[in-house]
Amino acid sequence: MSAPTVAATVVAARSRAHGPTTALWHAVSLHRPTAEVDGACELTLCGSLARIDVDQPWPTPARDVCPACVVLTR
């Protein structure tokens, strides 16, 4: 019996500011239902760690968005 296929969903995630950098919105590719997201940090498409916000759509209309994630989701 084969495992069921789960389609990837791209959701927005907010990173934390470190040093002189600012917090940015990133894209995360989820391979599980958003109901299973427990608020922990996830690996973003650009390789950062960020906390998922399932209420924030991707692409997000915010101005402080990771440029690498924007390119990777096109």
ROSEFI-683257 format. One record per residue: residue number from 1; chain; x, y, z of N, C-alpha, C in turn. Coordinates in nm, 4 decimals, always signed. Example, Ala and Ser with C-alpha at 12.3 -4.5 7.8 and 13.67 -1.06 7.14 Angstrom:
{i 1 ch A nxx +1.3190 nyy -0.5690 nzz +0.7800 caxx +1.2300 cayy -0.4500 cazz +0.7800 cxx +1.3200 cyy -0.3300 czz +0.7800}
{i 2 ch A nxx +1.2850 nyy -0.2250 nzz +0.7080 caxx +1.3670 cayy -0.1060 cazz +0.7140 cxx +1.2900 cyy +0.0030 czz +0.7870}
! end
This chain:
{i 1 ch A nxx +0.0849 nyy -0.1171 nzz +0.0000 caxx +0.0000 cayy +0.0000 cazz +0.0000 cxx +0.0894 cyy +0.1234 czz +0.0000}
{i 2 ch A nxx +0.0583 nyy +0.2200 nzz -0.0836 caxx +0.1400 cayy +0.3410 cazz -0.0920 cxx +0.0863 cyy +0.4490 czz +0.0012}
{i 3 ch A nxx +0.1752 nyy +0.5384 nzz +0.0410 caxx +0.1368 cayy +0.6490 cazz +0.1294 cxx +0.0557 cyy +0.7513 czz +0.0506}
{i 4 ch A nxx -0.0420 nyy +0.8158 nzz +0.1146 caxx -0.1199 cayy +0.9181 cazz +0.0438 cxx -0.0326 cyy +1.0375 czz +0.0097}
{i 5 ch A nxx -0.0608 nyy +1.0965 nzz -0.1045 caxx +0.0147 cayy +1.2132 cazz -0.1485 cxx -0.0462 cyy +1.3386 czz -0.0877}
{i 6 ch A nxx +0.0392 nyy +1.4226 nzz -0.0296 caxx -0.0060 cayy +1.5491 cazz +0.0275 cxx +0.0512 cyy +1.6618 czz -0.0576}
{i 7 ch A nxx -0.0357 nyy +1.7438 nzz -0.1117 caxx +0.0096 cayy +1.8560 cazz -0.1934 cxx +0.0713 cyy +1.9627 czz -0.1047}
{i 8 ch A nxx +0.1766 nyy +2.0253 nzz -0.1531 caxx +0.2434 cayy +2.1308 cazz -0.0776 cxx +0.1620 cyy +2.2593 czz -0.0852}
{i 9 ch A nxx +0.1523 nyy +2.3274 nzz +0.0267 caxx +0.0862 cayy +2.4559 cazz +0.0358 cxx +0.1902 cyy +2.5580 czz +0.0777}
{i 10 ch A nxx +0.1946 nyy +2.6722 nzz +0.0113 caxx +0.2885 cayy +2.7773 cazz +0.0494 cxx +0.2163 cyy +2.8748 czz +0.1402}
{i 11 ch A nxx +0.2709 nyy +2.8938 nzz +0.2607 caxx +0.2137 cayy +2.9847 cazz +0.3591 cxx +0.3189 cyy +3.0870 czz +0.4008}
{i 12 ch A nxx +0.2736 nyy +3.1946 nzz +0.4634 caxx +0.3636 cayy +3.3000 cazz +0.5087 cxx +0.4140 cyy +3.2705 czz +0.6492}
{i 13 ch A nxx +0.5355 nyy +3.3158 nzz +0.6760 caxx +0.5959 cayy +3.2980 cazz +0.8083 cxx +0.6763 cyy +3.4229 czz +0.8411}
{i 14 ch A nxx +0.6766 nyy +3.4600 nzz +0.9666 caxx +0.7460 cayy +3.5817 cazz +1.0117 cxx +0.8745 cyy +3.5427 czz +1.0828}
{i 15 ch A nxx +0.9868 nyy +3.5988 nzz +1.0366 caxx +1.1143 cayy +3.5733 cazz +1.1018 cxx +1.1336 cyy +3.6689 czz +1.2183}
{i 16 ch A nxx +1.2318 nyy +3.6412 nzz +1.3007 caxx +1.2659 cayy +3.7301 cazz +1.4121 cxx +1.3821 cyy +3.8179 czz +1.3693}
{i 17 ch A nxx +1.3851 nyy +3.9370 nzz +1.4230 caxx +1.4953 cayy +4.0286 cazz +1.3941 cxx +1.6180 cyy +3.9853 czz +1.4745}
{i 18 ch A nxx +1.7336 nyy +3.9859 nzz +1.4103 caxx +1.8594 cayy +3.9519 cazz +1.4762 cxx +1.9619 cyy +4.0597 czz +1.4456}
{i 19 ch A nxx +2.0170 nyy +4.1210 nzz +1.5494 caxx +2.1182 cayy +4.2254 cazz +1.5293 cxx +2.0628 cyy +4.3410 czz +1.4491}
{i 20 ch A nxx +2.1348 nyy +4.3814 nzz +1.3449 caxx +2.0896 cayy +4.4965 cazz +1.2649 cxx +1.9819 cyy +4.4614 czz +1.1617}
{i 21 ch A nxx +1.9453 nyy +4.3342 nzz +1.1514 caxx +1.8445 cayy +4.2955 cazz +1.0526 cxx +1.7038 cyy +4.3178 czz +1.1076}
{i 22 ch A nxx +1.6081 nyy +4.3257 nzz +1.0186 caxx +1.4686 cayy +4.3412 cazz +1.0585 cxx +1.3942 cyy +4.2100 czz +1.0343}
{i 23 ch A nxx +1.2824 nyy +4.1955 nzz +1.1006 caxx +1.1986 cayy +4.0782 cazz +1.0782 cxx +1.1368 cyy +4.0867 czz +0.9386}
{i 24 ch A nxx +1.1316 nyy +3.9746 nzz +0.8681 caxx +1.0768 cayy +3.9703 cazz +0.7334 cxx +0.9703 cyy +3.8621 czz +0.7238}
{i 25 ch A nxx +0.8831 nyy +3.8773 nzz +0.6261 caxx +0.7883 cayy +3.7720 cazz +0.5910 cxx +0.8576 cyy +3.6792 czz +0.4924}
{i 26 ch A nxx +0.8446 nyy +3.5483 nzz +0.5147 caxx +0.9055 cayy +3.4466 cazz +0.4293 cxx +0.7980 cyy +3.3503 czz +0.3806}
{i 27 ch A nxx +0.8346 nyy +3.2677 nzz +0.2841 caxx +0.7454 cayy +3.1635 cazz +0.2331 cxx +0.7902 cyy +3.0284 czz +0.2865}
{i 28 ch A nxx +0.6931 nyy +2.9468 nzz +0.3283 caxx +0.7195 cayy +2.8113 cazz +0.3761 cxx +0.6331 cyy +2.7157 czz +0.2950}
{i 29 ch A nxx +0.6932 nyy +2.6094 nzz +0.2479 caxx +0.6189 cayy +2.5064 cazz +0.1767 cxx +0.5800 cyy +2.3986 czz +0.2767}
{i 30 ch A nxx +0.4514 nyy +2.3905 nzz +0.3068 caxx +0.4008 cayy +2.2912 cazz +0.4021 cxx +0.3582 cyy +2.1655 czz +0.3273}
{i 31 ch A nxx +0.3939 nyy +2.0519 nzz +0.3834 caxx +0.3543 cayy +1.9236 cazz +0.3258 cxx +0.2625 cyy +1.8495 czz +0.4219}
{i 32 ch A nxx +0.1897 nyy +1.9261 nzz +0.5036 caxx +0.0906 cayy +1.8719 cazz +0.5957 cxx -0.0196 cyy +1.9765 czz +0.6116}
{i 33 ch A nxx -0.1332 nyy +1.9379 nzz +0.6627 caxx -0.2437 cayy +2.0344 cazz +0.6798 cxx -0.2044 cyy +2.1474 czz +0.7752}
{i 34 ch A nxx -0.2536 nyy +2.2678 nzz +0.7469 caxx -0.2216 cayy +2.3819 cazz +0.8338 cxx -0.2750 cyy +2.3619 czz +0.9749}
{i 35 ch A nxx -0.3750 nyy +2.2764 nzz +0.9921 caxx -0.4276 cayy +2.2482 cazz +1.1264 cxx -0.3242 cyy +2.1773 czz +1.2136}
{i 36 ch A nxx -0.2262 nyy +2.1132 nzz +1.1520 caxx -0.1218 cayy +2.0431 cazz +1.2265 cxx -0.0040 cyy +2.1318 czz +1.2635}
{i 37 ch A nxx -0.0040 nyy +2.2559 nzz +1.2187 caxx +0.1052 cayy +2.3482 cazz +1.2501 cxx +0.0860 cyy +2.3944 czz +1.3936}
{i 38 ch A nxx +0.1867 nyy +2.3754 nzz +1.4761 caxx +0.1729 cayy +2.4025 cazz +1.6188 cxx +0.2379 cyy +2.5333 czz +1.6639}
{i 39 ch A nxx +0.2754 nyy +2.6190 nzz +1.5722 caxx +0.3360 cayy +2.7466 cazz +1.6098 cxx +0.4868 cyy +2.7424 czz +1.6215}
{i 40 ch A nxx +0.5464 nyy +2.6270 nzz +1.5965 caxx +0.6917 cayy +2.6171 cazz +1.6003 cxx +0.7506 cyy +2.6798 czz +1.4745}
{i 41 ch A nxx +0.8785 nyy +2.7072 nzz +1.4788 caxx +0.9464 cayy +2.7622 cazz +1.3615 cxx +0.9617 cyy +2.6540 czz +1.2553}
{i 42 ch A nxx +0.9552 nyy +2.6968 nzz +1.1323 caxx +0.9709 cayy +2.6075 cazz +1.0180 cxx +1.0812 cyy +2.6622 czz +0.9281}
{i 43 ch A nxx +1.1390 nyy +2.5757 nzz +0.8470 caxx +1.2407 cayy +2.6164 cazz +0.7512 cxx +1.1725 cyy +2.6815 czz +0.6315}
{i 44 ch A nxx +1.2144 nyy +2.8021 nzz +0.5972 caxx +1.1552 cayy +2.8755 cazz +0.4861 cxx +1.2201 cyy +2.8341 czz +0.3548}
{i 45 ch A nxx +1.1645 nyy +2.8796 nzz +0.2441 caxx +1.2191 cayy +2.8453 cazz +0.1136 cxx +1.3611 cyy +2.8975 czz +0.0946}
{i 46 ch A nxx +1.3939 nyy +3.0097 nzz +0.1593 caxx +1.5280 cayy +3.0673 cazz +0.1448 cxx +1.6272 cyy +3.0111 czz +0.2462}
{i 47 ch A nxx +1.5797 nyy +2.9270 nzz +0.3388 caxx +1.6689 cayy +2.8646 cazz +0.4345 cxx +1.6688 cyy +2.9264 czz +0.5732}
{i 48 ch A nxx +1.5862 nyy +3.0255 nzz +0.5978 caxx +1.5745 cayy +3.0862 cazz +0.7303 cxx +1.4765 cyy +3.0063 czz +0.8150}
{i 49 ch A nxx +1.4762 nyy +3.0332 nzz +0.9428 caxx +1.3742 cayy +2.9781 cazz +1.0312 cxx +1.2739 cyy +3.0871 czz +1.0633}
{i 50 ch A nxx +1.1465 nyy +3.0557 nzz +1.0536 caxx +1.0430 cayy +3.1552 cazz +1.0791 cxx +0.9185 cyy +3.0865 czz +1.1326}
{i 51 ch A nxx +0.8401 nyy +3.1625 nzz +1.2077 caxx +0.7162 cayy +3.1106 cazz +1.2669 cxx +0.6008 cyy +3.1320 czz +1.1689}
{i 52 ch A nxx +0.5304 nyy +3.0238 nzz +1.1373 caxx +0.4209 cayy +3.0279 cazz +1.0403 cxx +0.3018 cyy +3.1040 czz +1.0962}
{i 53 ch A nxx +0.2407 nyy +3.1833 nzz +1.0104 caxx +0.1168 cayy +3.2527 cazz +1.0428 cxx +0.0141 cyy +3.2109 czz +0.9377}
{i 54 ch A nxx -0.0700 nyy +3.1128 nzz +0.9700 caxx -0.1646 cayy +3.0598 cazz +0.8716 cxx -0.2726 cyy +3.1613 czz +0.8342}
{i 55 ch A nxx -0.2853 nyy +3.2685 nzz +0.9099 caxx -0.3825 cayy +3.3730 cazz +0.8771 cxx -0.3280 cyy +3.4731 czz +0.7761}
{i 56 ch A nxx -0.1988 nyy +3.4707 nzz +0.7509 caxx -0.1345 cayy +3.5638 cazz +0.6571 cxx -0.1205 cyy +3.4944 czz +0.5217}
{i 57 ch A nxx -0.1782 nyy +3.5505 nzz +0.4167 caxx -0.1692 cayy +3.4851 cazz +0.2846 cxx -0.0299 cyy +3.4995 czz +0.2241}
{i 58 ch A nxx +0.0043 nyy +3.4078 nzz +0.1354 caxx +0.1259 cayy +3.4222 cazz +0.0552 cxx +0.0843 cyy +3.4204 czz -0.0903}
{i 59 ch A nxx +0.1272 nyy +3.5157 nzz -0.1692 caxx +0.2197 cayy +3.6240 cazz -0.1350 cxx +0.1518 cyy +3.7267 czz -0.0468}
{i 60 ch A nxx +0.2256 nyy +3.7743 nzz +0.0486 caxx +0.1730 cayy +3.8711 cazz +0.1442 cxx +0.1787 cyy +4.0126 czz +0.0873}
{i 61 ch A nxx +0.0811 nyy +4.0953 nzz +0.1158 caxx +0.0822 cayy +4.2333 cazz +0.0662 cxx +0.1768 cyy +4.3244 czz +0.1448}
{i 62 ch A nxx +0.2426 nyy +4.2719 nzz +0.2464 caxx +0.3328 cayy +4.3537 cazz +0.3288 cxx +0.4537 cyy +4.4004 czz +0.2485}
{i 63 ch A nxx +0.5193 nyy +4.5029 nzz +0.2974 caxx +0.6388 cayy +4.5558 cazz +0.2303 cxx +0.7667 cyy +4.4859 czz +0.2741}
{i 64 ch A nxx +0.7668 nyy +4.4335 nzz +0.3965 caxx +0.8888 cayy +4.3734 cazz +0.4515 cxx +0.8919 cyy +4.2231 czz +0.4232}
{i 65 ch A nxx +0.9089 nyy +4.1904 nzz +0.2941 caxx +0.9054 cayy +4.0526 cazz +0.2471 cxx +1.0457 cyy +4.0123 czz +0.2009}
{i 66 ch A nxx +1.0828 nyy +3.8888 nzz +0.2293 caxx +1.2130 cayy +3.8355 cazz +0.1879 cxx +1.2210 cyy +3.8304 czz +0.0353}
{i 67 ch A nxx +1.3176 nyy +3.9003 nzz -0.0240 caxx +1.3277 cayy +3.9005 cazz -0.1707 cxx +1.3596 cyy +3.7624 czz -0.2286}
{i 68 ch A nxx +1.4356 nyy +3.6812 nzz -0.1560 caxx +1.4684 cayy +3.5479 cazz -0.2050 cxx +1.3435 cyy +3.4592 czz -0.2093}
{i 69 ch A nxx +1.2591 nyy +3.4681 nzz -0.1091 caxx +1.1355 cayy +3.3891 cazz -0.1076 cxx +1.0415 cyy +3.4315 czz -0.2193}
{i 70 ch A nxx +1.0378 nyy +3.5591 nzz -0.2505 caxx +0.9537 cayy +3.6077 cazz -0.3601 cxx +0.9983 cyy +3.5436 czz -0.4910}
{i 71 ch A nxx +1.1289 nyy +3.5423 nzz -0.5149 caxx +1.1821 cayy +3.4840 cazz -0.6382 cxx +1.1565 cyy +3.3331 czz -0.6419}
{i 72 ch A nxx +1.1747 nyy +3.2658 nzz -0.5284 caxx +1.1583 cayy +3.1201 cazz -0.5242 cxx +1.0139 cyy +3.0748 czz -0.5396}
{i 73 ch A nxx +0.9175 nyy +3.1615 nzz -0.5161 caxx +0.7764 cayy +3.1228 cazz -0.5313 cxx +0.7178 cyy +3.1634 czz -0.6653}
{i 74 ch A nxx +0.7956 nyy +3.2197 nzz -0.7502 caxx +0.7444 cayy +3.2579 cazz -0.8839 cxx +0.7441 cyy +3.1406 czz -0.9769}
! end
